[in-house]
Amino acid sequence: MIIRLSLAFALTLASLSASAQTAYIDDTLLVPLRSGAGTSFRIIHKGIKSGLKLEILEQDKSNGYSKVKTPSGLEGYLPTRYLSMEPIAKMKLATASKNLAASNRENTELKKQLSELKTEFTGLSKNHKNTSSALEKNAKELTDIKKISANAIALDRKSRELRESNEQLRNELELLQVENIRLKDRSESNSMLMGGGLVVLGVILALLVPMLKPTKKNDSWA
């Protein structure tokens, strides 16, 4: 019989343990606000919720009460032990949650900006690559242009030298032509003089020959 009762009690405890749930006490606290510093004074506000921001007007350490003013302008007394110089845990948690949410939003925005920057960086890298290729091509073309320009300058210098040489040769040719004309005129003059001389010589000979020829009369005398 005792064994059966023990088993039944154990089963009951086991079932109770299996159905038990964890719960917490809410930290919300309602503090009454009185017209004076003590519990004997009339309550002018049934309960001020914990976490409400109050303005301290007076504090009496002897009775442990403080005179406060609510955001709505209501003035009254409540025990000083319910006042905290720092926000309660619930408010801190709310502030922390708000800051966390803000941080998450900022983090999301930063991730978005990072993604945009990565995309922009990819585009800039591509543009930089294209620009570098274009610069290399332009540098090569510039080198070729410099070579062509150098060749053109050399050709221009050579052409100028040839023009100067041709001009000098043309001047020399003109001088030679003038000299040839002068020599030709001199030769013609010499020919004319020589012809005239031969004519004169012929006339002289024609005059002298009869004078030198002996006559028949003289021969008979001899």
C-alpha positions, 0 to 999 in steps of 0.5 A, a space after each residue: 500500500 505504501 509503495 502504491 502511494 509513493 508511486 502515485 505521489 511520484 507520478 503526480 510530481 512528475 506530471 506537475 513538473 512536466 506542465 510547469 512554465 517559467 514566468 517573470 514579475 513585471 517591473 512596472 511600479 505604481 507609486 501614489 502621489 500624496 498631498 503631504 509628506 506621509 501616508 496620512 495625507 490624501 492621495 492626489 494621484 493613484 499611481 505614478 508609473 515607474 520610469 516617469 521623469 519627475 522634477 524634484 522640488 524638495 527633499 526631506 531626509 528626516 522623513 524620507 519624502 520628496 516633493 516632486 512635479 509631474 510633466 503635467 504640472 501636478 505637485 505632490 509627495 512620494 517616498 524618496 526611495 522610489 526615486 532614481 537618479 538614473 533611468 530604470 532598466 526598462 527605459 535603458 532597455 528601450 533606449 538600448 533597443 532604439 539605439 540598436 535599431 538605429 545602429 541596424 539601420 545605419 549598418 544597413 545603410 552602410 552596407 548599401 553604401 558599401 555595395 554602391 562603392 564596390 559597384 562604383 569601384 568596379 566601374 572606375 577600375 574598368 574605366 581606369 583599365 580602358 583609360 590606361 589602354 587608351 593612354 598606351 595607344 596614344 603614347 604609341 601613336 605619339 611616338 609614331 607621330 614624333 618619328 614621322 615628324 622627325 622624318 618630315 623635318 629631315 625631309 624638309 631640311 633635305 628638300 631645302 638643301 636640294 633647293 639651295 643646291 639647285 639654285 646654286 647650280 642654276 646660277 652657275 648654269 646662267 654664268 656658264 651660258 653668259 660665258 658661252 655667249 661671250 666666248 661665242 661672240 669672241 670666236 665670231 669676232 676672231 673669225 671675222 678678224 681672221 677672214 678680214 686679215 686673209 682678205 687683206 693678205 690676199 689683196 696685198 699678195 695680189 698687188 705684190 706678185 705682179 711687181 715681183 714677176 720679171 718682164 720680157 723686155 728686161 730679159 732681152 736686155 740681159 
